[in-house]
């Protein structure tokens, strides 16, 4: 429609449709990335390529694509990272963990909420915490979150789609780094995911 000369959009309409295109393309990219990663995991093709990671830079770079989504929902993203924090790990996998959890936090937090991202070293392990004050996870869904084939998908607070693969992939990538994922959630109060990883 935007490319058709017969349509004469106002600036406000162009901005509106451009934002819709941006959101749709980001959601599609997220879905395709998760499907590709899931396929690789199932076929045993995921190989951890360990490099020294600067977690401050990595986290800020990983969440950058979600700032627009957060701004549209007036969600504040607050980040606290222990200075000079590093680990040995696979850059793409760690970024995927951060992206999936940040995407979910924004997706399931209503307008005007906030998301807290904390990362620190505790007893020689890397702790990545992503917490929101969103709608929370219903108790009946919580035991099924990391089980493939279980129907746990639901739309975000603005109708954002969800594939249900993000958390499964997050757990798989954590395991490949000799780590694990824990979470705590209460309906209408928010959710906190914590990923604990070997420092390498």
N, C-alpha and C positions, 0 to 999 in steps of 0.2 A: 504493500500500500504506500509506503514511504517513497518508493522508487517510481510509482505511477504518477505521471504528470497530471492525470485527471483529478487527483486528490490535492486539495489545498489546505495543508495543515497549519494551524497557528503554532507559534513557538512553544506554548504550553503543551499542546498536543504532541509535538515532536519530542519534547522532553519526557512526557508520559510514556510514549511508545518506546523511546530509546531505553528508558529504565526497565520496561517490561522485557525488551530484548536482552538486556544485560542480565537480568535475573534468570530468564529462561536459559540463556546460553551457559551461565554459571552452574545452574542445576543440572543441565545435560552433561557438562564437563565432569561434574562430581560423580554422576551416575556412571558414565563411561569409564572413568578412572577406577572406581570401585569394582565394576564388572571385570575390567582387565586384571586388576590385582587379584580378585577372587579366582579368576580362571587360572592365573599363574600359580596360586597357592594350591589349587586342586590338582594341578598337573605336576606339582613338585618342581616348578621352574623358578621359584623365588630363591635368590642367592643373596646372602648378606654381604655387602661390600663395605667393610669397616674402614672408616676414615676418622680423623680427629674432627669433632664437630664443636664449633663455637655456638653454644645453645642460645645465647642472647641474640645473635644475628639470625640464627636459624628460625627461632620462634617469631621474631618480628617479620621476617620475610614470609613465613608460612601463613600468617594471619592477614597480611596486607590485602589479599583479594577479598576478604570478608568485611573490610572496613566500610565499604559502600553499602553493603547489606545491613550492617549495624546502624549506619547513619540514617538509612531510610526508616528504620524502626525506632530511631532515637535511643539506641542501646549503647551504653558506655562500656568500653572495653578497658579494663585496668590490668596492667601487667607488672609483675614483680619477679625479677630474675636475679638470683645470686650472682654477684660480680665474678667475672673470669671463670664462669662455669663451663666445663667441657666434658665430653664423653666420647668414647669410641663407638661408632655405630654407622648404620646405613642411612645416608642423608635422605633419600627418597622415602624410606619407610618411616623415619622419625617425623618428617614433614607430613606424611599422610596421616599419622596418628594425631598430630596437632590440628590439621585441617578438619579431619572428621569430627573431632570432639568440639572444636570451635564452631563449626558449621551447625552441629546439633544444638549447642548452647544458644546460639543466636536464633536458630529456627524455632526453638520451643520456649523462647522468652518473649513476652508481650511487649508492646511499645512502651518505652520509657524505663525498661529494666536495665540490668547490668550483668556483665560477665567478668569474672576474675580469673586471670591466668597467673599461676605461680609456679616457679621451678627452682629447685634447690637440691643440694647434696645432703643426705642424711645417712650416716653410718656407711659411707662409701657407695651409696646407691643414689641414682637420679630419681627425684620425685617430680612429676609433672601433674599439677592440679588445675582443672578447669571447672569452675563453679558458676552457676547462674541462679537467678531468683525467678525462674520461669514456672511453667505449669506442672513440672515434676512428672514422674513416671508412675502410672497406676500400679498398685501392688500386684495385680494379677499378671502384669507384663514383665515385672522385674526378673523372675526366675528364667524367662525365656529370651532375654535380651541377646545373649551370645550363642544362641542355638540356631543354626542354619535350618531353614524350612519352617520355622515357627512364624506365625503371622503376628508380627509386632510393629509393622509399619503404620504410621499415622502422620497426618499432615501437621505442619507447623502452625504457629498462631496466626500467620498471614496466609495460610493455605499452601505453604511451601511443601513440595513433594519429598518423600523419603523412600529410599530403596530398601532400608533395613540391613544393608550390608556393611555400613560404616563401622559399627561397633564390632562386628565379627572380624573384620579386617584389622581393626585396631588391636584386638586381643591376639590375633595371629602374629602380627608384627611385634607386639610386646614379647610374646613367647620366643620369637626368633632372636630377641635381644636378652634372653634369659630373664624375662620380667613377667609382669602380670598386671591386671586391671582390677580395681575395686571401685565401688560407687555407693553413694548414699543418696536417696531421693525421697521427697515427700510431696504429695500432690498439692499444687498451688503454693508451694514454698520454695521449690527449686531442686536442683540436682548438682551433685559434686562427683566428678570422675577423677580418679587418681591413677596414674600410670607409674609403676615402679620399675625401673630398668637398671640392669647392670651397668656400672660406669665404664667397664671395658678395660 
